[in-house]
Amino acid sequence: MPEDLIKIALVGHTNTGKTSLLRTLTRDTGFGEVADSPGTTRHVEGARLRLEGRAVLEWFDTPGMEDSISLLEYLERLDRPGERLDGPARIRRFLETPEAHGRYEQEARVLAKMLDCDAALYVIDARDPVLGKHRDELAILAACGRPLLPVLNFVNAPAHRADEWRGAMARLGLHAVVEFDTVAPPLDGEQQLYAKLGVLLDRHAAALARLSGSLAAQRGARRGAAYEMLADLLIDAAALHVSSASDEAALTAASNRLREQVRQREQACVDALLALYNFRRSDFADDALPLQGERWGMDLFHPQALKDMGVQVGMGAAAGAMAGAAVDLFSAGLSLGTGMLIGAAAGGLWQGVEKLGKRMAGKLRGWREISVDDTVLRLLALRQRQLIEALERRGHAAREPLKLDRPDDEAWRNGPLPEALKEARSRPEWSALGERYEDSDRRKRVVGELAKTLANAPLPAA
């Protein structure tokens, strides 16, 4: 084992979120076991973080301390007359007693690991009141002679007591405190944690700073990759053209085929995003996947899904029955009939269909081309951007379903679509869903440019 490997223990009372914190810090939803019942972790588990292929930090998840009040009294009785042991020596003597393998076995595992580590994070459930048992825990842990950094968990809960805990820590001489909610951690939470660890572990400060910088770079790269996935989805959808004969049955079949292709492509993007952020379908409850339940369960082509996201579907001068038929072509059925749609177009209201979806029905005679409407592209962008930002802020200890509300994104609702999507309209070979797909250099450049637009720059107002 490398001599400069930094070893950090996570310690604290039972059920404060130690395992949850490690899941988030290691981005591993499968680390340990997380449950609402106390004392879920019964033994010490470890995980390593690597930098440039070399292990630089090792985390240790320890059992919760349950009987600190009586343990502190027992430690005080171990002193012999006239003997003055320092804290670590007293702890080592305790570890040699029968009680360390019996009544206090769980606490003994914690203290043995503390002595073996460079420092420890004292994980606190900020929703709990500060009690005497917590003070006794801290007195026992301090006796190990290792730097201790309190971490306030669950600070996003409405009734947290973070200020009360900060005051209690200050009175005990612990002035460096980190707030890190394991369910919804702050975007700079890791940087704050490693910076304060660097102050406590001066000898390792440079290594911790490099590790923090590497993790920040990984976060940036991950976000960039997520928006490239979204850009690729939008280009695939915008460039997709499905040809159809002009009769109603053929148009119905072609529109169904187009809808299903785009639905599956969006789901593939969701799956890829979950994998990128190291989440799995099995990590969620049955209704937790964004495309299952509530707004995200609404069919991508249903008019209500557009309305829920605030996307306008009005047809201006062509509003009314024909607009309803055009929307129905992209929704659950053809309640007003494609025959009516084609007849209305031939009767001089073609501009209404064109506004709903350019190239939606192609030429008035012969074969027609069906393509995805601009409003559906807007909906795709809004839904996937919302998912990406939710995953950015989701801790790997979270067990509740993702709650995605209507995003505050007026630019994508009402602004002009990016030039990249307009160009993709005329490039059917750019859609991986089509039969003539070509992943050209120009397509790759356009995807990269669109990804940057999606991630960084709001669209100008219309």
Secondary structure as UniProt FT lines:
FT   TURN            3..4
FT   STRAND          6..11
FT   TURN            14..15
FT   HELIX           18..26
FT   TURN            29..30
FT   TURN            38..39
FT   STRAND          45..51
FT   TURN            52..53
FT   STRAND          54..61
FT   HELIX           68..77
FT   TURN            81..82
FT   HELIX           87..95
FT   HELIX           98..101
FT   TURN            102..104
FT   HELIX           105..116
FT   STRAND          119..125
FT   TURN            126..127
FT   HELIX           132..142
FT   TURN            143..144
FT   STRAND          148..153
FT   TURN            155..156
FT   TURN            158..159
FT   HELIX           162..171
FT   TURN            172..173
FT   STRAND          178..179
FT   TURN            187..188
FT   HELIX           189..200
FT   HELIX           202..204
FT   HELIX           205..239
FT   STRAND          241..244
FT   HELIX           248..276
FT   TURN            277..278
FT   HELIX           281..283
FT   TURN            286..287
FT   TURN            290..291
FT   HELIX           294..297
FT   TURN            300..301
FT   HELIX           303..308
FT   TURN            309..310
FT   HELIX           316..318
FT   TURN            319..320
FT   HELIX           321..329
FT   TURN            335..336
FT   HELIX           338..344
FT   HELIX           345..349
FT   HELIX           350..356
FT   TURN            358..359
FT   STRAND          368..371
FT   HELIX           374..392
FT   TURN            396..397
FT   HELIX           410..414
FT   HELIX           419..425
FT   HELIX           428..430
FT   TURN            432..433
FT   HELIX           441..456
//
